[in-house]
Amino acid sequence: DWSSDVCSSDLTASFKLDQEVAGLSLGSNGAWQFDAANGAYQYLAKDEVLTVKAPYTVTDNLGATAKGELTLVVTGVNDAPSTVSVQADVKEDAALLKGQLTSTDVDVKDTTASFKLDQEVAGLSLGSNGAWQFDAANGAYQYLAKDEVLTVKAPYTVTDNLGATAKIG
């Protein structure tokens, strides 16, 4: 037992990390807690392994010390990509409106994403690369009166190269 002391009168020990380790807390009684969801580990790709070493010192009530090391193995999971909603204003019968959706992924090795509309929207096309275009001259919008406003929502899904998804709308 790494916290035992051969002198029976020296019955208390205090533990302390030698350096801060993201997501790890160590109580003075030796109890520890580790949060692998800490942002410091979110970059790990699916099944990527990171060994985290946490050196600590244990001190008995007379001041004698010993060094130890807690070793943790963190295995990455496939985190979903993230994206944001886009808003664009256009007048009926206006020129084609174009744009580009983007996404990010905390898993740095997940470099590709594909986009797909969750339902068909009149006059809107969305490429798998996120490029979109909207045709406000589409017949579905010709009923609009002068200065009438219609909000068109286009829910979509972005999927990373390992299949994790995020939905917008």
Disulfide bonds with the S-S distance in Angstrom:
none
